[in-house]
């Protein structure tokens, strides 16, 4: 059909979130290895507004909307780079856990980094 598979939008959300973390100076691998801390997806949703076509360059806007204890909620917008058309909006909710999947607190340096960007969105 010449359009991107609907499930790819969730992959793009993940890429946007990982790049946002990298922009803040850390990555998931380091968080997991050094802190024994995991940010697991508890819920995901997507509202499709238009079709991404194969070979479209996309821009993923990623914003941390909520950080309350072990709960993080991110919002996403997927835009076609060429014309800025909004193709999808979505959200993911996450729980911070240890390696046994027990809820725990996010280490303070990560809380501070995430809090620093709560008032601004980031594009990846």
C-alpha positions in Angstrom: 0.0 0.0 0.0 3.0 2.3 0.2 2.4 3.3 3.8 4.4 2.5 6.9 3.1 -0.3 9.1 1.0 1.0 12.0 3.2 -0.8 14.6 6.2 1.1 13.5 4.9 4.2 15.3 5.6 2.5 18.6 9.2 1.8 17.5 9.5 5.4 16.6 8.3 6.4 20.0 11.0 4.2 21.5 13.6 5.9 19.3 12.4 9.3 20.3 12.6 8.4 24.0 16.0 6.9 23.7 17.4 9.9 21.9 15.9 12.2 24.4 17.6 10.3 27.2 20.9 10.5 25.2 20.4 14.2 24.8 20.2 14.5 28.6 23.5 12.7 28.9 22.6 9.1 29.6 21.4 6.0 27.9 19.3 3.0 28.9 22.2 0.6 28.8 24.1 2.6 31.4 21.0 3.0 33.6 20.5 -0.8 33.5 24.1 -1.9 34.0 25.4 0.7 36.5 22.2 1.3 38.5 20.3 -2.0 38.1 17.3 0.2 37.1 14.8 -0.4 34.3 12.2 1.8 32.8 9.5 -0.6 31.6 6.5 0.2 29.4 3.2 -0.3 31.3 0.9 1.3 28.7 1.1 2.6 25.2 -1.4 4.4 22.9 -1.3 5.9 19.4 -3.8 8.1 17.5 -3.2 8.0 13.8 -3.8 11.3 12.0 -2.2 10.6 8.5 -0.1 8.1 6.7 3.7 8.0 6.7 4.9 6.8 3.3 7.9 4.8 2.7 11.1 6.9 2.4 9.4 9.8 4.3 11.8 11.6 6.6 10.1 11.9 10.0 10.5 14.0 13.1 9.6 12.6 16.4 8.8 15.1 19.2 9.2 13.5 22.6 8.2 15.2 25.8 8.2 13.9 29.4 4.7 14.9 30.7 4.7 13.3 34.1 7.3 12.2 36.6 5.7 11.1 39.8 7.7 8.6 41.9 8.3 5.5 39.9 5.8 6.6 37.1 7.0 8.3 34.0 4.6 9.4 31.1 5.9 10.5 27.7 4.0 12.1 24.9 5.0 11.9 21.2 4.1 13.6 17.9 5.2 12.0 14.6 5.6 14.6 11.9 6.6 14.4 8.2 9.7 16.4 7.9 9.0 17.7 4.4 5.7 19.5 5.2 5.4 19.3 9.0 2.2 17.2 8.7 1.1 15.6 11.9 0.9 11.9 11.3 0.4 10.5 14.8 0.2 11.4 18.5 0.8 8.9 21.3 1.7 8.3 24.9 3.6 5.7 26.9 3.4 5.2 30.6 6.4 3.6 32.4 7.3 2.1 35.7 10.8 2.2 37.1 11.8 -1.2 38.4 14.8 -3.3 39.5 15.9 -6.4 37.7 13.3 -8.5 39.5 10.6 -6.1 38.2 9.9 -4.7 41.6 9.0 -1.0 41.6 11.8 1.3 42.8 12.9 4.9 42.6 14.8 6.3 39.8 18.3 7.4 40.9 18.6 11.0 41.8 20.9 12.1 38.9 18.3 10.8 36.4 15.5 12.5 38.2 17.4 15.8 38.0 18.2 15.3 34.3 14.6 14.5 33.5 13.2 17.3 35.6 15.4 19.8 33.8 13.6 19.1 30.5 10.0 18.8 31.9 9.3 22.4 30.8 10.5 21.9 27.3 9.9 19.4 24.5 12.7 17.9 22.5 12.7 16.8 18.9 14.4 13.7 17.6 
